[in-house]
Amino acid sequence: MIQPNEHLLEIYRVTERMDERSQYVRLDRNERVTPFPEPVFRDILASLKPEYFCAYPDPSPLYDRLSRNLGLAADHLYLTNGSDAAIRMILQTYLRASDEIIFPDPTYAMYAIYTRIFRAQAKTVAYDVEMHLNVNQLFHTLQQHPRILALANPDQPTGAVMSVTTLERLVATAREVGTLVIIDEAYYPFYPHSAVNLVSKYDNVAITRTFSKVGGLAGLRIGYFAAHPSIVDCVQRIRGAHEVNAMAIAVASYVLDHPELGESFLAEVEAGRQVLAAAARELSLGFPSCPTNFQLLQIRGVNDTVDIVAALKRKGYLVKGAFSSPAVRNCIRITLAGPDIMHGFADALKSVLR
């Protein structure tokens, strides 16, 4: 048997089983829980052309829309197979074996996995039990000249945010020491304060985004990053052939042409959050700020939430919990949906916790 690269055998990945998820209300992966309304879906299908299925995809319509939407020239943009692919490609381009990459703990799990894939060294800055990140420590770590600083804003699973002012200070300091900064804005515009304008001022920052959250297109795997043209040029050198498919390009273009879809979804999520907030007050649960399409609940007096997650599954709801980080060990993370779904979940939560 031919063996893979030895360091890859040290990486453990849980096999993702998606076949049973349709049996539950899926509040565990920060997707759009309810599908598009039927009239909207019919309109989307009507916008698809037969040649999209048999011709190699033309991404220019989506580049044109993003360029106008963001006020950036197209050479500052690069389409990817979801924002995760953007992060992976940037790291593959810039992260060398034994380089150091800095990111918070906890945060998006793939940062640590990609670090190991590319044989780099991870250094983390931990959130405290109040889910505050020591920004001064971030500045201190930059003085050690890491290759990459990776930040999600808002972060996940904490929901914590940094101001654009703080992010710009970090980017400016990072440029002085030769560090590339990745800022993942997967949850924009749930958190509407974007750092995307920094790419016009600095040549050491990349902003990654996805259509999976407010866009509701998790199944199509479409995202992009914005950066200085020199970064885009370097990253595109490792591209595969036609990585973004024609269906994703067409539907993402449709979503950008119909901003009312995102606005309606934002309002639906916030209405659902208020339902969950009322249940949290009734149950005396912590309810930290999470300007995202998910909400953390802090369950006081427990060391982990394994049993709670299992009990909610038996009630028909998938949620995320059993976190290893001390900052969120007593938390469950709930993907938000409209009030109808959140009322049902709130009743299940009350039943489980009581």
N, C-alpha and C positions, 0 to 999 in steps of 0.2 A: 504493500500500500504506500502510495506517495504521500509524504507528510507535508502539511502546510508550514508556513513560517512559524517557528517555534513559539514566538511571543504571543501569537494569536490563540494558542491553546490555553493560555493563562486567563483569557477573557471569558467570563461566564455570562451567557445571555439566556434569559428565560424565553422559551419558544412562545410566540404570540399566537394564541388560539382565539380566533374571531368568530368561529362557527356558532357559538352558543349565545352571542351577545344579543341577537334579535329577540331572545326570549325575555329580555329584561328592559327596563327603562335605563338607558345608558347615560349615567351621570359621572363617568369615571375618566373620560378622555378629552374633555373640553371641546367636543364637537358641537355643531348645531344639532340639538336633540330632536327637534321637529323639522320635517322636511319643508321645502318651499311650498307655498300654497299652490294648489293644482293649476289655477290660471297662469301663475308665474312659470311653473314647470312646463306647461304647454307652450308658452311663449319662448322659453329657452330652447326647447326641442325644435320649434319652428325656425329658430335662428341658425340651426346646424345645416350645413350643405352636404350633399352626397360626396363631393370631392374631399371633404375633410377626412373621410374614412380611408381613402385609397392614395392620397397624395401626401408626400412628406410635409410636415407642418411649416407654416409661415408665421413666425412670431411677431412680425412687424406691426400688425394691428394692436397688439397688446403693448408693445414698446411705445407706440405713438400715444396711446391713452395714458400710460404711466408717466411718460415725459410731460404731457400737459398737466396731469393731475398733481405731480410733484414739483413742477417748475424746474426740472433738471433735463439737460440734454441726454439723448439716448445713450451716449457713450459713457454716462455715469451709471447705467443700469444693466443688470444681467438677470435673465429669467432662469429659474431653477425648478427642479422637481420637488416643490415644497421648500420652506425656509431651512429645513434640516439639511437638504442637499446643498444649500448655499453655505451653511456653516461648515459642512464637511469639505466642500471644494476650497474654501478659503484656508482652512487648516491644512489641507493636503498641499496647497500651493506654498504656504509660508512656514509651516511648523516642521522643523527638522528633528531628527533623532537627538535626544538629550536636551533639546530646547525646553525652556520653562514656560508654562502657560498658567495664568492666574484666573481663578473664577470663584464665585461664592459657594458656600455650602450651607444648606442645600440649594440646588439650582437645576436647570435642565440636565437630565441624566446623561445625554449623549456627549456633553463636553468631556466627561471623564472617560467615556468609552473611546472616543476619537483620540484622546490623548494617548491611550494605550495602543491603539491601532498604529499611530504614527510614531510610537516609541519616544514620546516626549515625557517631560516631568511635570506633574500637576502640583500646584501650590494653592491652597484654598484659604479664603477668609470667611470665617463662620458667622452666621447670624446668631445673635444671642436669643434667650428664651422669649424676649419681647419682639423678636423678629426684626431687630435693628442690625444693620450692617455697619461695621466699623470702617467708615470711609477713610479715616486717617491711616488705618492700616493698609488700605489699598494704595494710597499715595506712597507709603513706606515701601511696599513691595515693588513699586515701579522703580525705585532707586536701585533695585537689584537687576535692572535691565532684562526683564522677561521678554520673550519673543511676542507673546500674545496676552492681552487682557480681554476676557470674554464676559460680558454682562447681559443679562436679560432684563428688560425694563418695560413693563413690570416683570418681576422675577416669578418663578414657578418652582415649588408650590407655595411660597410664602405670600405672593401677591405684593411684595414690597416694591417700592419705586424710588428712583433717584430723580432729582430735578435736572432739567436740561442744563442749568448753570453748573451743577456739580459734574455732570457728564462732560461738559466742555472743558472744565478744569482738568479732568482726568485725561482727556484726549490731548490737550495741550502739553501736559506733563509727559504723557507717553511719547509724544513726538520728539521731545527733547532727548529721551533716552533710547529711541529707536524701537518702540513697541507699537504693534498694530492692535487697535481696539475694535472688537466686534460688539455691536449693540443690537441685540435681538428684540425687535418690536413686534413680536407675534401677536400681541394683544392690542395693538393699535387698531381702531380708535377708542376701544373701551377706556384706555388711558390716552387722552388726546394730545398729550404734550410730547411731541416728537423731536428727536435729535437729527432728523434727516437733513436739515440745513447745514449741519456740520460738514457734510461731504463736499460742500462748495468752498469750505475754508481750510480744511485739513486733508492731507494726503495719507493719513494713517488711520482712517476710520472707515468701517463698513457697517451699514445698517441693513439688517435682514428683516424681511417681512413675509407673511403668508396670507393666502386667501382662505385658509382653513377655519379661521375663527369667525370674525364678523362677516366674512364673505360666505361662510357656510359651505365651502367646497373641499372639505377634508378628503373626500373620496377621489378627487381629481388630481391631488398632489401638485399644486401650483404655488410658487412663491418667487421671490426675487431678492436681490440685494442692490443697494445703492452705495457707490463709492467713487473715489477719484478715478478718472479714466485709466491711470497707470495700474491700479489694483484690478480693475475690470479686465484690462488687457492681459495681465498675468494669469488671472484665474481662468479665463476662457481658453488658455493654452492646454488645459487638462480636460477640456470638455469631451464628452462622448458625442456620438452622432445623434442629433435630433432628440435631445433628452426630454424636452417638454412637448407633450402630445397636442394634437390639433384640437381635441375636444376641450382640454383644459384651457388652451388659449382662447377659444371661442366663448366659453362660458365665463371665464374671468373677465373678458372684454364686456360681456353682457352685464355682469355685476357692476363694473365701473360705469357703464352707461346708465345704470338704474340705481343711483345712490339711495333712493328711497327704501330699497330693500335692506340695506345696512342700517339705516336710521330706524326702520320699523323693528329690526331685530334687536338693536341696542335698547329701545324702549321696552321690548318684551322681556329682555334679560333683567333690566332694572326693576320691572314690576315683579318678576319672580324673586329677585333678591329681597324685596320688601316682605314678601310672604315668608321667606326663610328667616329674615331678621326677626319677625314677630315670633316665630317658633323658637328661635335662639333665646330671645328675652324670656319667654315662658319657661324654658328649660335651664336658664342661667348658664348659657354657653357663651364662650368667648367668640367674638365676631369681628376679627381684624379687617381693616380696610383691604379690599382686593379689587382694584379697578380693572377687572378682567371679566371673562365669561365664566369664571368659577368663583367659589366662595369657600374659604376655610372656616371650619367650626372647631373651636378649642373645647375639649371635653375634660373638664377639671377632675382631678382625682383618679385618672387612669394613667398607667405607664405605657400602654400601647393600645391601638384601636383594632387589633386583629379580629376580636370577637364581635365588635360593633359592625365592622365591614361585612363579616359573614352573616350576621343577623339581618342586616339590611338587604343582603342578596336573597336571603330566604323570603323576604317581603317583596322581592321583585325589582330591587334597585341596585345597580352597580355604582359604587363610589370608590374613591381612592383613599387609602389609609395605610396603616402599618409602616409609617415612615421611620427610617433609622436615625435621622438627624434629631438631636435633642430639641432644636428649635420648634419642630413640628411633630414630635413623637406622640403627643396627645391630641392630634388633629385628624379630622377627615376633610377631604377636599371634594366638593360637590360641584359638578358642572351645572350651570344655571339654565333654566328653561322658563317658559311662560308660567303665569300663575296657576293654570289648571294642573300642570305637572307638579309644580312646587307645593301646592296644597296637598296633593296625594303623598308626596315625599315627606312633607312635614308631619303628616299623620303617622306615617311609618316610623319616622325618627322618634316621635313621642312614644310610640308603642315600644320601641326597642329600648330606649333609655329609661323608661319608667318600669 
